[in-house]
Amino acid sequence: MTAQTRMVKANGLDMQVVEQGKGPLVLLCHGWPELSYSWRHQIPAIAAAGYHVVAPDMRGYGGTSAPKDIGAYSIFHLVGDVVALVEALGEKQAIMVGHDWGAQVAWSAAMFRPDVFPAVAALSVPLRNRGPAAPLDILKQQGVSTFYWQYFQKPGVVEEEMARDWSHTLRAIYYGTGLGLMLKPGRGMVEDAKIPEQAPAWISEAEIQHYIETFSRTGIAGGINWYRNIDRNWELSAPWQDAKIFQPSCFIAGAKDPVITGLIGAKSLETMEQLLPDLRSKVIIEGAGHWIQQEKPAEVNKALIDFIKGL
């Protein structure tokens, strides 16, 4: 049975999902700026291992509804989406897997609803404790003004920059052309990026075109709105200060991923185990960057399936 695409109503959204296989439910949640398509290498492999795999286009992306209201993209909305998706699929529970922003959804879903998500695997983004202040306030206190999170807060600005040329934008982001997380003062995120003539081996021209065509049609406002809730998420998550995730967990990242090589990420890798008493595996894949499930699909598939089979 090959993967099928269909629409599901969940949490007030029309949600487009890709699914394959039969067995216990496994949800695959993508990050920014991606789609369910980002799991194209994992869906058939996990299905073949004996699972019902479902990868949604997350709120604001692809074929899924994209509410206009910025406030409709809080972590409570995002976790509410996956809880409702499990129910809409006729299930009681799901093994939760997420990458990038999807990892944050996965961690939060496991923390908020352990009854629905009995196990969690996250790619690229370690579980971090809730900080002492709102993230954007911390940046301001540190004298930082050009971090990309801050740029993303300006209404309409990043949307306009990225929509000028989706081919340039997405190649700059996916090809890893030295795109920094700190921007040049007064400059955008991708406008100065130099695109190499040779694409990385892990993504074909047809695959990058899939992303280009989709974002050209949908825009990226929904995905950016996730970032515009960073401080609100910090406020909303106060009840989970110092909370641990007691379910079985797994963490996978690329050794060259800037998310874990930076100071914050490196520290999070050290402290993560204190928040995950049942961390079954921590897999760091050599030669891989941020787009790990696309860059190193065989290694990621093995790590995920080993974790899931061991539950």
N, C-alpha and C positions, 0 to 999 in steps of 0.2 A: 504494500500500500504506500503510495507516494504522499507527500505532504499536500494538504488541502488548505485553501484560504476561505474563510467565511466571516460573517458579521455576527457579533454577539452583543446583546444589550446588557450592560453592567454599570451600576452606579450612575445611572442617568446618561451614560455615553453609548454611542454606537461604536463598538470596539472591533477593529479588524484583527483577526488572529490567524496564525498559521499553525496547523496541528497535524500530528502524525502519530500512529501507534496506538496500542492498547496496553492497559496496565495501570499502575499507580500514576497519579498526575504529577508532572514536573512542569513548573512555569519558568520560562526564560524571559527576563526583563532587560531590555536594552538601555543604553545610556544616550549621551549627547555627543554629537548630533547623528543619531543612528536610527535604525528601524528593526522590526522583527527579522528583516533580511540579514542582519548582522549575525544571526544564529544559524545561517543556512548550512554550515558544516556540522553543527551540533544536533540539529533536529533529527536527521535520519539516523545518526549514530546512537543517540539515546533511545530513540524509538526501537531500533533493532535490538537494543539491550533489554527490551521488555517493558517499556514505559509509554504512557500517553503524554506526549510532549506538546505543550502549547506555548507559542511565542506571540504575544500581542504587540501591535503598534501601541506604544504607551500614549497616555493622555497628551494631546497636542501634536501628535506625529502621524505621518502617513495616512492610512485610511481610517484612523480613529478620530472621534470628535475633538475639536480644539476650541474650548470655550474662550470667549473674548476677555472675560474678567481675570485679571492677574491673580486675584485672590482665590481662584478656582484651581490653583496649582500647588497648594500646600502639601506637606508630607501626609497629612491626614486624608486629603483627597486621593493621593497616589496610592496609599495603602488601602484606602477604601475601594479603589478600583480593582486591586488584585483579590481582595477578599470577596467582592461581588462577582468577579470573574470565576473564582472557584465554585461559587454557588450556581452561577449561570451554566457552568459545565456539568452540573449535576453531581458535584463531588463535595465532600466534607473537609478534605485536607489536600495540601499540595506540598511537594518539596520545592523550595524557593531558590532560584538561581538568578543572580543579577550582575551586570557589568556596569562600571562607571556610575552614573546616576541611578541606574537600575540596581547597583549594589547597595546604594543607600536605601532604596525602597525595600530591598530584600532584608537588610539588617533591621530596618524599622518594622517591617511586617512581622518578622520573627519575634521582635521585642514586644510589639503591641498585641499580637494575636498568636501566641504559642499554640493555642488550641487548633488553629487552622494550618499553621506552618510548622510541622514537627522537625524540620531540618532545613538548614540554609547554607548555600554556597555563594560566595561573593568573589568577583573578579576585579582586580585593579585597585579598588578602594577599600582600605582596611576599616574595621569598626573603630570609631573614635569616641572617646567620652565627650559628653556635652561640655563645652568650654565655659569659662567664668563670665563671659559676656557675649553679646551677639557678634557673629563673625565679622560683619562689616565695621562694627564699632572697634573691634580689636585691630583691624587693619588701620583704621584712622588713628588709633592710639599709638600705633607703631610708626606713624608717619608715612605709611604706604598710600599712594594715590593712583597708581597705574596698574594694579592687579586686574586681571581680566574680569573677575567677578564684579569689580566696581564699574568697569566699562559697560557691562551687561545691564546695569541698573538704569541706564539712560533710555527713556522711552523712545522706541522707534529707531534709535541710532544704529545699533548693531544689526537690526533687521534690514535696514536700508543698505548698509555696507555689504552684507553678505549676499543680498539679492542682486547686486550690480552684475555679478558674474558667478553663477553657481558652480560652473566648472572650475574656475579659479579658487573659489572659496573651499570647496570640498577636497580638491586636490591638495591645497595648502594644509588643510587639517589632517587628512588621512595619510598623506605622503610623508608627514613628519619633517617638514622643510625648515627646521630650526625655529618653528613657531614657539615663541616664549610665552610663559604665563604672565610675565610682566611686559606691559606694552610701552612703546615709546610715547613720551608725553605728546598729546594732541593727535596721535595716530590711532588707526583702527587695529583690528586683530589680524586681518589677512591681507590688507591692501599692499603691504610692502613685501609679502612673501614671494620668493623666487621658486617657481615650479620646475623641478628637474625634468629633463626630457624623458628619462627612463622611470617608469612607475615602479614601486616596490613589487617584488615577485609575488607577494601574497594577494594582490588585488588586480584583476584583469580590467581591460578597458570596458568590457560589457558590464562588469560589476560596478565600477565607479559610475558608469552611465545610469545604472538603476537608481543610485542615490541622487544623482544630478537631476534626473527626470522627476523624481518624487518631490524633492525639495523645491524645484522650480514651480511645481504645481501647488504645494501646500504652504510654502514659506517656512519660517523658523520661529515665529513669535511664540508658539506654544512651548517649544523647547526652551527658549530663553526665559519664559515666565517661571520655569522651575527655579532658575537662579534668582529671580526677583522675590522669591519666598524664603531665601536663606535665613534672614534675620527672624522672620515670622516663625519659621520652623524651630529656631532656637527657643523662642518664647513658648511655643506650643508644647515643646518636649520637656518642659520643666519637671513634670511628674516622673520622668524616666532618668533623672539625674543619677549617675553612678549605677544605673541598671546593668545587669548582665544578661546574656543570652545563654540559657542553660541547655537548649537543644543541641544535638550534634551539628557541628559547623565545619566549613572548609573554606580556605582562602587560597586563591591562585592569582599570581601576578607575573608580569614580565620583568626581568632583571633590569631592563633599560626604560621602564615606565617612569616618566617624570613624577607621577603621583606618589610613588614610593621612594624615589631617589632623593627628593627634596627633603628639607629639614623636618617639616611637619609629617610627611609620609613615613620617613625613616623612624621617627619617634613613635608614630602610631603602630608600626610593625612590632616594635618592642613592647608596647603596652597592651596590644590587642588581646594577647593570651590571658591577661587578667580579667578581661570582660567576657571571655569565651571559655568557660570551664571545661566544655566538651569539644574543644577544637581538635578534630580528628586528623586534619592534614593542613600543612602550609606549604604550598608548592610555588617556588620561584623558578620560572622558566628562562634559561639563558638565551640570549639573542632575541628576546621578544620585547616589544615596546608596549604601548597602551592598548592597541587594538588586538588584544591577545588571542581572542577566540577566532579571529580571522587570520592572524599572522601564524599561529601555531595550532591549527585545529586538532591534529592528531594528539599532541601532548595535552591540550585542554580536555579533549574528549576522554582520554584515559583517566585524567585526574578526576573529572566529574563522575564518570561511570564507576570508578573504583570507590569513590565516596558514597555514591547512591547505593551501590550494591552492598556496601558494608553496613548499611543502616539496619 
